[in-house]
Amino acid sequence: MQALVNATVHTGFDEAGAVAGDAAVLIDGDRIAGVVQRSAVPPRVPQHDLGGGILAPGFIDLQVNGGGGLLFNDRPTLGTARRIVEAHRRFGTTGLLPTLITDSRSIRATAIAAVRQAIARRVPGVLGLHLEGPHIAAARRGVHHPRHIAPPEPDDLALLAGANGFPTLLTLAPETVPPDTVRAMAAAGLVLSAGHSAARLEEARAGFAAGIRIVTHLFNAMSQLGSREPGLVGAALDDDAVWCGIIVDGHHVHDASVRLAWRAKPHGKLFLVTDAMPPVGAEGGDKAGFTLYGEPVRVEDGRCVTADGTLAGSALDMASAVRNCVERIGIPLDEALRMAAAYPADALGIAQERGRIRTGMAADLVHLDERLMPRATWVGGKMALC
């Protein structure tokens, strides 16, 4: 057992005493053994003095296309997934979903097999898989290649059955997938999200009623809120039960729109994602270009764009997203930290294991300095400096 001391502890809960300046977090193996007053740490337990700063639940990112110079679509293997989680851990992310955007059925099968292998080998930080497409709307495809966009066929459903046993998030356009198929996917254990969609309000509502419970990168690549047709944005903001991921990098969504979404959604239903691409954690950092579907993507002022100027994911890391929430949007720090950990855990259905600091939960933590820059992380109780 060890005790982490001398940092302000944010447990991730929204309750009295959820932020404590004189607390110690006890870690026993890969689990949190308790949160106690520092004076109550058992005398034989070694204390690790953090030297100030903030100790919070490790960040959880449900949409990560790449990192460390690698793109999951290019090589959806165990090694790529490992490299991506290692790259993002430097920025406080202790758990993520490697994300595969629209691609061939064979590439999807390879991605599912790679994540299954990562889960079996307990690769630190790999929580499951996000399949972003291919059952999306061509009209709202963004950077997704049109070649593989299609409604689900029996072979696709059989392929998805291979993702049983670990959290699998599937982004689809509700207007392209019949409600009966949505219900069958949800009953099979898939976590369903609406995105890359031109859905009208009623189509979105039908999808939500059938089992879609998340919206992928709110505002981006979807039908917008209008005065007479609210679209998917309006449907997402109007439905109190739906979680929404949002990219807070100052490029994908205007700060005012982020602020409005935060005010509109019920408490706990808006969470952070990065939609990160290979530049995050890569040599050369946010200036490192890459290729997607064989086409070059350049990084300009923190924006990943194709030759025609289309946004192609982001160069955002989760710690920067938290800072942007606090400094640009005006969201209180404790809430911004929950948006990066507790709420995505809730949305994915893993809140009993991760996203908060409480006895029995996974010892996945991040230590931040006063400027909200990561100093260290713990994944399964094992520390790594950032």
Buried (B, 14 or more C-beta within 10 A) or exposed (E): BBBBBBBBBBBBBEEEEBBBEEBBBBBBEBBBBBBBEBEEBEEEBEEBEBEEBBBBBBBBBBBBBBBBBBBBBBBBBBEBBBBBBBBBBBBBBBBBBBBBBBBEBEBBEBBBBBBBBBBEEEBBBBBBBBBBBBBBBEEBBBBBBEEBBBBBEEEBEEBBEEBEEBBBBBBBBBBBBBBEBBBBBBEBBBBBBBBBBBBBBEBBBBBBEBBBBBBBBBBBBBBEBEEEEBBBBBBBBBBEEBBBBBBBBBBBBEBEBBBBBBEBBEEBBBBBBBBBBBBBBBEEEBEBBBEBBEEEBBBEEBBBBBEEEEBBBBBBBBBBBBBBBBEBBEBEBBBBBBBBBBBBBBBBBBBEBBBBBBEEBBBBBBBBBEEBBBBBBBBBBEBEEB
